[in-house]
Amino acid sequence: MRTLMLLLLIAAAAWGGYRHFNQPDVAMDVPIARISADRSRSPERVLPKPTDTYSCDGRQHCSQMRSCDEATFFIRNCPDTKMDGDNDGVPCESQWCG
């Protein structure tokens, strides 16, 4: 009985590890910029819809973000963020959006 319990525990841990490390990273599938046909213009930012990629999960600081788009989503949609020190609407200017 003890051996069976040990095998089930190992199988459950292996399955959990497999699921954890084989989930696709949704954030990597989001286009960051779209280059327009007119090369004289700068690239247009393509911000993902709130339900597509990001969700308010308590993160507040630039060091917790992985991109400018993610930081922008957080300051626009989540409470108590601390990423826009000069209150100009552009978050993480020295790290992501500068």
N, C-alpha and C positions, 0 to 999 in steps of 0.2 A: 504494500500500500504506500509506503514511504517513497519507493522508487517511482511509482506512478505519479505521485504528487510532485516530485522533483522534475520529472519529465514534462509534466503539464506546465509547471512554472517556467522552465527553460523555453518551452515552445511559445508561451505567452510573451515572454521577454523578447524572443527573437522576432515574433510577429510585430510587436510594438516598435522595435528598432527598424525593421524593414519598412513599415508604414511611415515612420518619422523621416527617414533619410531618402525615401523615394517619392515624396510628395513634390509636385512641380512648384517652382518658385513663381508665383503669379506676378510678382513685381517685375520680374525680368521680361515678361511678355508685353509690357506696356511701352508703346513708342514714346520716346522722350521729345523728339522734335520732328516736324515735317518740313522738309525743304520745299519752298515754293518754286514754281517754274521761273519766276523773275528773280534772278540771282542778286539783284541790287537790294532786295529786301532781306531782312534778317529772318532766321527760322521762326516759325510760329510754334508756340508751346501747345502741346496737346495734353490737356489735363484729363485724367481718367474720371469717369463718373464715380461718385462716392461708393456705390455698392460694387463697383468692378474690382477694386484692388485694395483699398485701405479701409480701415475702420478705427474709430476712436477707441484706443485700448489703454489710455492712461499716460502714454508717452508725452513729454512736454518739451524736451530739449533737443537742440540740433545734433548733439552727439548720439541721439537715439534714432535719427533718421538715416535713410539710405540714399535719398535723392532730393533734389529741389522740388520735384512734383509731390513727393510724399510730404515734405515739410509744408508746402503750400496747402495741400489738402488739410493737414492738421490745423493750421492757423485759421482756415476758413470754416471748418466744420466741427472742431473739438474745443471744449472749454479749457480754460486755465493753461494755455500754452505759453511758453517763455522763449520764443524763437524770433521775435521781432523787436529788438531792443530800441530802435529808433522810431517805431510805430509808423513805418512808411508802407506797410502791407507786403513787404518782401522779407521772407524769413531767411535765416541762416546765411546772411550775405557774405560772411567771411569763410564759410565752409562749403555751401552747396549752391547758392543762388547769386553769387557775386559777380 
